[in-house]
Amino acid sequence: MARVKAAKKIQAWWRGTLVRRALLAAALRAWMIQQWWRTVVRRRRLKLRQRLLQTYVIQEQAVVKLQSLVRMWECHHRYGQMCKAVCVPQASNTYLAFPPEEVLQAQFKNTSNQLEFHVEILSI
């Protein structure tokens, strides 16, 4: 009877050892799968972040270029307005002639959408 009890204890211990070994192997495999999946997700996030950053940079460059073009057009437009304001049409037989010693002083001011131009002749 004592031998049967001892044999049962040895068998129980051995079965427990086999079960623990199988559980450990399953846990290690599950851990390896989890690590692999986390790596896959991390790479996907990194690729998505890089694509979003590239898109952002392209959009920023496009906005800067567009702003530059609009500012250039505004300067060109204001210059045209200033030239139109300075070049007053005259009759074909009359001309504005200033003696060489006279000084022409011009000032212009840009307010919102209107161009103000002020010409002052200092000596006549």
Secondary structure, 3 states (H helix, E strand, C coil): CHHHHHHHHHHHHHHHHHHHHHHHHHHHHHHHHHHHHHHHHHHHHHHHHHHHHHHHHHHHHHHHHHHHHHHHHHHHHHHHHHHHHHCCCCCCCCCCCCCCCCCEEEEEEEECCEEEEEEEECCC
